[in-house]
Every structure is written in C-alpha cells, then in structure tokens.
Amino acid sequence: MAAPLAPAAQTSETASPGQGGFDISQQPVIEGFRPKHKDESFKEKFMRKTKANPFVPIGCLGTAGVLMCGLRAFQQGKAQKSQALMRTRVLAQGFTVVALVVGATAAALKPKQ
C-alpha cells in the first residue's frame, strides 16, 4: 500500500510577499545598492551606453551587415564572395569583442565620482 503524500511545501512563487517570498511585481531590494540612473527608458540607457563606448554598436552593426551580405551571396551561389564576407564577419566580431574589453577596462579604471 502506498504511503500518504505529504502536503506540498510552499514555494517562493506561491508564498505571500509578507512571508519572505519573492514578489515578481516589485523590484528586488539589495541592501547597500543604490542605482545611479533611476527610471531610465531603454532609449536613454542605450544612448548613455553608446556615448560611453561608441565602438560596440558600430561593431555590432558592421558584423550584422557583413553577415547579411554574406548570406545573400551564399544564397545566390557566389561561393568565393560568401567565403570572403564570412571571414570579414569574423574580423568584425573580433573588433566588437576588443571594443567591449577596452570599454570595460576603461570603465573599471575610471576614477569614481
């Protein structure tokens, strides 16, 4: 004969917010953390990040553009051109990664205000 099932434990999804559960409708409160840029729209954040490191979006757009041209050449059966564009895409991706690393390093070395 099977043993009776124990009642299911209350998970964080079903717990009420007052009982230590996690309420996904509220932002998490992290002790000691105060965001610098409150209530910032996507466009505002994008523009701020682009001004801080403009080469990353340039590299992303370049990579996407070369990829699209390479796929079009592949679809048209131009193997030589497609191969050259795929190699160029790898170079563009490398440029983007280097831009990310340089930007992150510059941000880390920038003195706090």
Buried (B, 14 or more C-beta within 10 A) or exposed (E): EEEEEEEEEEEEEEEEEEEEBEEEEEEEEEEEEEEEEEEEEEEEEEEEEEEEBEBBBBBBEBBEBBBEBBBEBBEEEBEEBBEBBBEBBEEBBEBBEEBBEEBEEEEEEEEEE
